[in-house]
Amino acid sequence: MTGSPTIVLIHGAFADAASWAPVTRLLLDQGHAVLVPPVFNRSLAGDAAYIRSFVEQIDGPVLLAGHSYGGAIITVAGVADNVVGLVFVAAYALEEGESLGALQGGFPDSDLAANLVYAPYPVEGAEPGTDVSVAIDAFPAVFAGGLDLDTATVLAVSQRPLSAVAFGEPASVAAWKTKPSWGIVSSADHTINPDVERFGYQRAGVRTVLEIDGPHLVMQTHPTEVAAFITDAVAELG
């Protein structure tokens, strides 16, 4: 495959594609091909299968960038033949056979653990599932630190929950074993313990780790740095 890759940005739990908006705008303004698909947050296997299918329909090479739970998704979906690299942004880089819960369980809890809310949702022909979201009053500090309160409050009431099954579902494959990878650590993250990010990236052998003194939504607070990190990865691939 030749040519500059399409940059596909994958959002995480408790957020949607708009979480990438400042970075998306910067990349588009620089002339990059960018796509930001939705993630349904129903199961790791299902979400990764959807993203892999989405990627495989793109003509040419793809660089996948995943935020938070999106990192787990690109860990699995990144085995698609046309994926040429992975960028983890305040994200989970899972080992094959490892779940989000298992990786997190090796480190002290972040502030997120004490501020989760659980609610049932219907599943056709089966027992109800369980949606997990962040308590609205805790969301600004835990998930959207660094953003103005008005913006954080809007994000809090429009968050996209993650199904509880995704926390315990093991990754079927680890694409970073065969694809070059890069990682951003949000050192002021209160959603994922930053040491979880550091450990995952070190284990994955990422080419470069960038530490940003920013919150979990580092794409919103430090879009210039995040966009530059992604374009540096593109240049390395070139």
C-alpha positions as CSV (number, residue, x, y, z in Angstrom):
1,M,0.0,0.0,0.0
2,T,1.2,3.5,-0.9
3,G,0.1,7.0,-0.1
4,S,-0.6,8.9,3.1
5,P,-2.8,6.9,5.4
6,T,-6.4,7.8,6.3
7,I,-6.4,8.7,10.0
8,V,-9.3,7.0,11.8
9,L,-10.0,8.3,15.3
10,I,-11.8,6.0,17.7
11,H,-13.5,7.4,20.7
12,G,-13.9,5.6,24.1
13,A,-16.5,5.0,26.7
14,F,-18.6,7.8,28.2
15,A,-17.9,9.9,25.1
16,D,-18.6,10.0,21.3
17,A,-16.9,11.0,18.1
18,A,-17.2,14.7,19.1
19,S,-14.6,14.1,21.8
20,W,-12.1,14.1,19.0
21,A,-13.5,17.3,17.4
22,P,-10.6,19.8,18.1
23,V,-8.0,17.2,16.8
24,T,-10.2,16.3,13.8
25,R,-10.4,20.0,12.8
26,L,-6.6,20.4,13.0
27,L,-5.9,17.3,11.0
28,L,-8.5,18.3,8.3
29,D,-7.0,21.8,8.1
30,Q,-3.6,20.2,7.5
31,G,-5.0,18.2,4.5
32,H,-5.2,14.8,6.1
33,A,-7.9,12.3,5.2
34,V,-9.8,11.8,8.6
35,L,-12.7,9.6,9.6
36,V,-14.3,9.4,13.1
37,P,-16.8,6.5,13.2
38,P,-19.2,5.8,16.1
39,V,-18.4,3.1,18.6
40,F,-21.5,1.4,20.0
41,N,-19.9,0.5,23.4
42,R,-21.8,-2.8,23.6
43,S,-18.9,-5.4,23.7
44,L,-15.2,-5.4,23.0
45,A,-15.6,-8.1,20.3
46,G,-18.6,-6.4,18.7
47,D,-17.1,-2.9,18.7
48,A,-13.8,-4.1,17.4
49,A,-15.5,-6.2,14.7
50,Y,-17.4,-3.1,13.6
51,I,-14.4,-0.9,13.5
52,R,-12.4,-3.5,11.6
53,S,-15.1,-3.8,9.0
54,F,-15.2,0.0,8.8
55,V,-11.5,0.2,8.3
56,E,-11.4,-2.6,5.7
57,Q,-13.8,-0.6,3.5
58,I,-11.3,2.3,3.3
59,D,-9.2,2.3,0.1
60,G,-5.6,2.5,1.1
61,P,-3.6,2.4,4.4
62,V,-5.1,3.4,7.7
63,L,-3.6,4.8,10.9
64,L,-5.8,4.0,13.9
65,A,-5.8,6.3,16.9
66,G,-7.8,5.2,20.0
67,H,-8.7,7.1,23.1
68,S,-9.4,5.3,26.4
69,Y,-11.6,2.2,25.7
70,G,-10.9,3.0,22.0
71,G,-7.3,1.8,22.7
72,A,-8.7,-1.7,23.5
73,I,-10.7,-1.5,20.3
74,I,-7.8,-0.7,18.1
75,T,-5.7,-3.4,19.9
76,V,-8.2,-5.9,18.3
77,A,-9.4,-4.1,15.1
78,G,-5.8,-3.1,14.2
79,V,-5.0,-6.5,12.8
80,A,-6.9,-5.5,9.6
81,D,-4.5,-5.8,6.7
82,N,-4.6,-2.1,5.7
83,V,-3.9,-0.8,9.2
84,V,-0.3,0.4,9.2
85,G,0.0,1.8,12.7
86,L,-1.7,2.4,16.0
87,V,-1.7,5.5,18.3
88,F,-2.9,5.1,21.8
89,V,-4.2,8.2,23.5
90,A,-4.7,8.0,27.3
91,A,-5.7,4.4,26.4
92,Y,-5.7,0.8,27.2
93,A,-3.2,-1.3,25.3
94,L,-4.3,-4.8,26.1
95,E,-2.4,-8.1,25.8
96,E,-4.1,-11.0,23.9
97,G,-6.4,-12.7,26.4
98,E,-6.5,-9.7,28.7
99,S,-9.6,-7.7,29.7
100,L,-9.9,-4.1,30.7
101,G,-10.7,-5.2,34.2
102,A,-7.7,-7.5,34.4
103,L,-5.3,-4.8,33.3
104,Q,-6.8,-2.2,35.6
105,G,-6.8,-4.7,38.5
106,G,-3.0,-4.6,38.6
107,F,-2.9,-1.0,39.7
108,P,-4.6,1.3,42.3
109,D,-8.1,2.5,41.3
110,S,-8.5,5.8,39.7
111,D,-11.3,8.2,40.8
112,L,-13.5,6.7,38.2
113,A,-14.1,3.4,40.1
114,A,-16.0,5.1,43.0
115,N,-18.2,7.2,40.6
116,L,-19.7,4.7,38.3
117,V,-23.5,4.3,37.8
118,Y,-25.2,1.1,36.7
119,A,-28.5,0.9,34.8
120,P,-30.2,-2.0,32.9
121,Y,-30.9,-1.9,29.2
122,P,-33.0,-4.4,27.2
123,V,-31.4,-7.2,25.1
124,E,-33.8,-8.8,22.6
125,G,-34.2,-12.5,23.5
126,A,-31.9,-12.4,26.5
127,E,-31.5,-11.1,30.0
128,P,-31.1,-7.3,30.3
129,G,-27.6,-5.9,30.0
130,T,-26.0,-3.4,32.3
131,D,-25.0,0.1,31.1
132,V,-22.1,1.7,33.0
133,S,-21.8,5.5,33.0
134,V,-20.1,8.2,35.1
135,A,-22.1,9.9,37.9
136,I,-23.2,13.2,36.3
137,D,-22.1,15.3,39.3
138,A,-18.6,13.7,39.3
139,F,-18.1,13.7,35.6
140,P,-16.6,17.2,35.3
141,A,-13.8,16.4,37.8
142,V,-13.3,12.7,37.0
143,F,-13.6,12.6,33.2
144,A,-13.6,16.2,31.9
145,G,-11.1,17.9,34.2
146,G,-9.4,20.9,32.5
147,L,-12.6,21.9,30.5
148,D,-14.8,24.8,31.5
149,L,-17.7,23.7,33.7
150,D,-20.4,24.6,31.1
151,T,-18.8,22.3,28.5
152,A,-18.1,19.5,31.0
153,T,-21.7,19.6,32.2
154,V,-23.0,19.2,28.7
155,L,-20.7,16.2,28.1
156,A,-21.8,14.8,31.4
157,V,-25.5,14.6,30.4
158,S,-24.8,13.4,26.9
159,Q,-22.3,10.6,27.7
160,R,-22.4,7.3,25.9
161,P,-22.4,4.4,28.4
162,L,-20.3,1.3,28.1
163,S,-21.9,-2.1,28.6
164,A,-20.6,-3.9,31.7
165,V,-19.7,-7.0,29.6
166,A,-16.9,-5.0,27.9
167,F,-15.0,-4.7,31.1
168,G,-14.5,-8.5,31.5
169,E,-14.2,-9.4,27.8
170,P,-10.6,-10.5,26.8
171,A,-8.9,-9.2,23.7
172,S,-8.8,-11.9,21.1
173,V,-5.6,-10.5,19.6
174,A,-3.0,-7.8,20.2
175,A,-2.4,-5.8,17.0
176,W,0.6,-4.0,18.5
177,K,2.6,-7.2,18.2
178,T,2.6,-6.8,14.4
179,K,1.9,-3.1,13.9
180,P,4.1,-0.1,14.9
181,S,2.6,1.8,17.8
182,W,2.8,5.1,19.6
183,G,1.3,6.2,22.9
184,I,0.2,9.4,24.8
185,V,0.0,9.3,28.6
186,S,-2.2,11.8,30.3
187,S,-0.3,12.3,33.5
188,A,-3.2,14.1,35.3
189,D,-5.7,11.4,34.3
190,H,-8.4,10.7,36.9
191,T,-10.3,8.2,34.7
192,I,-7.5,5.7,33.9
193,N,-4.6,5.5,36.3
194,P,-1.7,6.9,34.2
195,D,0.4,3.9,35.3
196,V,-2.0,1.7,33.5
197,E,-1.3,3.6,30.3
198,R,2.5,3.6,30.9
199,F,2.6,-0.1,31.6
200,G,0.5,-1.0,28.5
201,Y,2.7,1.1,26.2
202,Q,5.9,-0.3,27.6
203,R,4.7,-3.8,27.2
204,A,3.6,-3.1,23.7
205,G,7.0,-1.7,22.8
206,V,5.6,1.5,21.4
207,R,8.1,3.6,19.4
208,T,7.5,6.8,21.3
209,V,5.7,7.7,24.5
210,L,4.6,11.3,25.0
211,E,3.7,12.4,28.5
212,I,1.2,15.3,28.6
213,D,0.3,17.0,31.9
214,G,-3.3,16.9,31.0
215,P,-6.6,15.2,31.9
216,H,-8.4,12.1,30.4
217,L,-9.9,14.2,27.6
218,V,-6.5,15.4,26.5
219,M,-7.7,15.7,22.9
220,Q,-9.9,18.5,24.1
221,T,-7.4,20.3,26.4
222,H,-4.3,19.7,24.3
223,P,-5.4,19.2,20.7
224,T,-2.3,20.8,19.1
225,E,0.0,18.4,20.9
226,V,-2.2,15.3,20.2
227,A,-2.6,16.2,16.5
228,A,1.1,16.8,16.1
229,F,1.9,13.4,17.8
230,I,-0.5,11.7,15.3
231,T,1.0,13.5,12.3
232,D,4.5,12.6,13.5
233,A,3.5,9.0,13.5
234,V,2.2,9.4,9.9
235,A,5.6,10.9,8.9
236,E,7.4,8.0,10.5
237,L,5.4,5.6,8.5
238,G,6.1,7.5,5.3
